Amino acid sequence: MSSKTVQFTIEKLSENLFILIDEASAVEGTKTYEKHMLVGKTVLHTFEEKDDKILTKRKILTKKKYKGYEISTVPHFNHRFNIKYQDDPAIYTYKLLDEMKNGDFEIVV
């Protein structure tokens, strides 16, 4: 390791990532509009779902990950993103920065 290298904890790296995403309001796309740095990225989004197959009186929630694609931001609401998931024709809108902070959203690299 060189003397210029700085080591950060996972928590600090996560915090820095959230700050970077929050402050990166836009990346120049074309001359007609600007797009956020998350637009065009493939993502994994985790949801809790009821498990209908389990026959108990208690509601059992299972976590399931869905692969999606960031289509765009909502005009005038740059922290809301439109997502298209694989095998689903609908487009969904979420506040993804909140989802990231909860650990329910990952960018696929």
N, C-alpha and C positions, 0 to 999 in steps of 0.2 A: 504494500500500500504506500502510495506517495505521501509526502508531507502536506500536499494540497487537498487530499481526500478528507471529506467530513462524513462521519457515520451518523445516521439518524435512526430513531426507533420507528417501528411500523406506524405507531400513532402519529408521530411527527410527519412522516412521509404522507400518510393519509390526509392529515390536516393541510399540508402544503398542496396536495392535489386538489382538495376542495377549494382552497383559496385561488389556485390557478384557474380552475374551471369557472369559478364565480367571477373573477376579474377579467377573464377572456371573453368579453361581451360579443366579440365577433372576429372572424378571420375573413379577410377579403376574399370573396368568391368570384363574382363577375362584376362588370361595371354597373349592372342594373340593380344588384342587391348584394348584401353581405350575409354570410352564413356563420352560425356558431360552430365552434370547433368540434362539437359532438355530432353534428349533422353528417350523415354518410357513414357513421360507425355501426358496426355490428355489436349487439349487446346481449347480455343474459339478464333477464328480469325474474326475480323470485317472488312467487305469490303463495300465500297460505290458502289451501282449499279444503273443503269438507270431504272426508273420505266416505262416500256413499256405500261402499262395499262392506264396511265394517258395521255389523248389526249390534250396536250397543246403545244404551241410553245417553251415554256421554258423547258429546260432539268431538270427534277426532279431527284435528287439522294436520294436514301434511303439507310440506313445502315442495313446490314444483318449479323448475326453472324453464323459462320460455326464451327461445332465441328470436331476436328481432333486429330491426334495422331502423336507425334514426332517419326519418324522412325530412323533417323540417322543424323549425320553431314556430310557435303560434304568433302571427303578426301582432306586434305591440305587447307581447308577453314573452320575452326572450327566455324566461326560465321554465316555460312549458314547452314540451317537445311532443311531436307527433311520431308515433312508432307503428310500424307494420310488423306483425309477428308471422313467423313461418306457418304455413298451412291455415292461415286465418285471413279472410278477405277484408276485415274491418281495420280501420286506423284508430288508434287510441292516443289520448293526450294525457301526459303526466308531468308533474313537477319532479324531474329526475334528480335534481340536486338533493332534494329531501329523501328520495329513494336511496341514493348513494350513501347518505349519512346514516340511514337505517341498515345499510348492508344488503339491501335487496336488489341492487343494480350493479352490474359489472360491465366494463368495456372489454370486448374480446379483442385480443391483440394477435 
